[in-house]
């Protein structure tokens, strides 16, 4: 969970930077996880990356593509 979350946030940061913006412009995150018990581990990476605390929703799902533990969708205002 930790490494997947770090990778997703790192890739999102790079994409936003290439577009002339940054993580500070994220206004909402949608988080799909296979197990809600992993939320403390997820939060240990997510919270420091988003100190401005954008809105967030989380859903537990039974299966995610490619065998990942979480999937993140970000909505950003540019």
Buried (B, 14 or more C-beta within 10 A) or exposed (E): BEEBBBEBBEEBBEEBEEEEBEBEBBEEBBBBBBEEEBBEBBEEBBEEBBEEEBEBEEEEEEEBEEEBBBBBEBEBEE
